[in-house]
């Protein structure tokens, strides 16, 4: 194998999920904790400066929205809070928690992630960008074109669920 070809392939490789250009003026980043979100906010400012930024944010797990999204609230023109399919937090509660951070920035709740993207795109001005972030599960629900795989991903817990409780009577016959 040609060493130069391998090196060229590595240099051209993109890590889907990290500031991934999904389509023209639509990006996704799987940042989902305060440290990664802060880095994303810096990258958004660096790349897009004065352009309008419509952020679609979902939250999963036991994270604290006001801590995770604090840095993003400063760069957004509009924020859309949406659901995350697996372990997702209630979007209304997330919005309520980040309300003190958003100031005059319009903050909408659109529970269905695919609909959130459609609405964000309909709001886009000529130079605005849409950025999806906060939950890998939410991003998968928005971007995965296969409804069957979206369903499997949204019910991921069935794969790891183990019953650890039993009720009833057990009869044993020992030799």
C-alpha positions as CSV (number, residue, x, y, z in Angstrom):
1,X,0.0,0.0,0.0
2,X,1.3,3.4,-0.9
3,X,2.3,5.4,2.2
4,X,1.4,8.7,0.5
5,X,-2.1,7.5,-0.3
6,X,-2.7,6.4,3.3
7,X,-1.4,9.7,4.7
8,X,-3.6,11.7,2.2
9,X,-6.6,9.7,3.2
10,X,-6.0,10.4,6.9
11,X,-5.5,14.1,6.3
12,X,-8.8,14.2,4.4
13,X,-10.8,12.2,6.9
14,X,-13.7,13.9,8.7
15,X,-15.0,12.9,12.0
16,X,-18.8,12.9,11.5
17,X,-20.4,14.5,14.5
18,X,-17.8,17.1,15.2
19,X,-18.7,20.3,13.5
20,X,-20.1,18.3,10.7
21,X,-21.5,20.1,7.6
22,X,-24.7,18.3,7.0
23,X,-25.7,20.4,4.1
24,X,-25.4,24.0,3.0
25,X,-25.6,26.2,6.1
26,X,-26.6,23.3,8.4
27,X,-24.1,21.8,10.9
28,X,-24.2,19.2,13.6
29,X,-21.9,18.7,16.6
30,X,-22.3,16.0,19.1
31,X,-21.0,18.1,22.0
32,X,-23.1,17.2,25.0
33,X,-21.2,18.4,28.1
34,X,-20.2,21.9,29.3
35,X,-16.5,21.6,28.2
36,X,-17.3,20.5,24.6
37,X,-20.2,22.9,24.3
38,X,-17.9,25.8,25.3
39,X,-15.4,24.7,22.6
40,X,-18.2,24.5,20.1
41,X,-19.4,28.0,21.0
42,X,-15.8,29.3,20.4
43,X,-15.7,27.5,17.0
44,X,-19.1,28.9,16.0
45,X,-17.9,32.4,16.8
46,X,-14.7,31.9,14.9
47,X,-16.3,30.4,11.8
48,X,-19.5,32.5,11.6
49,X,-18.8,35.7,13.4
50,X,-21.7,38.1,12.8
51,X,-23.9,35.6,10.9
52,X,-27.2,34.7,12.5
53,X,-27.0,31.4,14.4
54,X,-30.1,29.3,14.9
55,X,-29.3,26.6,17.5
56,X,-31.3,23.4,17.9
57,X,-30.5,21.9,21.2
58,X,-31.5,18.7,22.8
59,X,-30.5,17.3,26.2
60,X,-30.2,13.7,27.4
61,X,-29.1,12.1,30.6
62,X,-28.6,13.8,33.9
63,X,-26.8,16.9,32.7
64,X,-27.7,20.3,34.0
65,X,-28.9,22.4,31.0
66,X,-27.9,25.8,32.5
67,X,-24.4,24.6,33.0
68,X,-24.1,22.8,29.6
69,X,-25.7,25.5,27.4
70,X,-24.4,28.7,29.2
71,X,-21.8,29.4,26.5
72,X,-24.1,28.7,23.6
73,X,-26.8,31.1,24.8
74,X,-24.3,34.0,24.1
75,X,-23.8,33.2,20.4
76,X,-27.4,32.4,19.3
77,X,-29.8,34.5,17.4
78,X,-32.6,32.0,18.1
79,X,-32.6,28.8,20.2
80,X,-34.9,25.9,19.5
81,X,-35.1,23.3,22.4
82,X,-36.2,19.9,21.3
83,X,-36.4,16.4,22.6
84,X,-33.9,13.6,22.6
85,X,-35.2,10.1,21.9
86,X,-33.3,8.1,24.4
87,X,-32.8,9.4,28.0
88,X,-34.0,12.8,26.7
89,X,-34.9,15.6,29.1
90,X,-38.3,17.4,28.8
91,X,-37.7,20.3,26.4
92,X,-40.1,22.5,28.3
93,X,-38.0,22.0,31.5
94,X,-34.8,22.6,29.6
95,X,-36.1,25.9,28.2
96,X,-37.3,26.9,31.7
97,X,-33.8,26.2,33.1
98,X,-31.9,28.1,30.4
99,X,-34.3,31.1,30.3
100,X,-32.1,33.1,32.6
101,X,-29.2,32.7,30.2
102,X,-30.9,33.6,27.0
103,X,-31.9,37.2,27.7
104,X,-33.7,38.6,24.7
105,X,-32.8,35.7,22.5
106,X,-36.0,34.0,21.2
107,X,-36.2,30.5,22.7
108,X,-38.8,28.1,21.2
109,X,-39.8,24.5,22.2
110,X,-40.4,22.1,19.4
111,X,-40.6,18.7,20.9
112,X,-40.1,16.6,17.7
113,X,-36.5,16.9,16.5
114,X,-37.1,16.5,12.8
115,X,-39.8,19.2,12.9
116,X,-37.4,21.5,14.9
117,X,-35.0,21.3,11.9
118,X,-37.7,22.1,9.4
119,X,-38.8,25.1,11.4
120,X,-35.2,26.3,11.9
121,X,-34.7,26.1,8.1
122,X,-37.9,28.0,7.4
123,X,-36.6,30.8,9.8
124,X,-33.2,30.9,8.1
125,X,-32.2,34.3,6.6
126,X,-29.8,34.4,3.7
127,X,-26.6,34.2,5.8
128,X,-27.9,32.3,8.8
129,X,-26.6,28.9,9.9
130,X,-28.4,26.2,11.7
131,X,-26.5,24.1,14.3
132,X,-27.8,21.0,16.0
133,X,-26.1,20.0,19.2
134,X,-26.5,18.8,22.8
135,X,-27.6,15.2,22.3
136,X,-26.2,12.6,20.0
137,X,-29.6,10.8,20.2
138,X,-31.4,14.0,19.1
139,X,-29.0,14.5,16.1
140,X,-29.5,10.9,15.1
141,X,-33.3,11.3,15.2
142,X,-33.1,14.4,13.0
143,X,-30.6,13.2,10.4
144,X,-31.1,9.4,10.1
145,X,-33.3,8.9,7.0
146,X,-34.3,5.3,8.0
147,X,-37.5,5.3,10.2
148,X,-36.8,1.8,11.3
149,X,-33.3,2.6,12.6
150,X,-34.6,5.8,14.2
151,X,-37.1,3.7,16.1
152,X,-34.4,1.2,17.2
153,X,-32.2,4.1,18.4
154,X,-35.1,5.7,20.2
155,X,-35.7,2.5,22.1
156,X,-32.1,1.7,22.7
157,X,-32.7,0.7,26.3
158,X,-34.4,-2.5,25.3
159,X,-30.9,-3.8,24.3
160,X,-29.4,-3.3,27.7
161,X,-32.5,-3.8,29.9
162,X,-32.0,-6.7,32.3
163,X,-34.8,-7.8,34.7
164,X,-33.3,-8.1,38.1
165,X,-36.4,-8.7,40.1
166,X,-38.5,-11.9,40.3
167,X,-41.7,-12.6,42.1
168,X,-43.5,-15.9,42.7
169,X,-42.7,-19.4,44.0
170,X,-39.8,-21.5,42.9
171,X,-39.9,-25.3,43.3
172,X,-36.7,-27.2,43.1
173,X,-36.3,-30.9,42.8
174,X,-32.8,-31.9,44.0
175,X,-31.3,-35.3,43.2
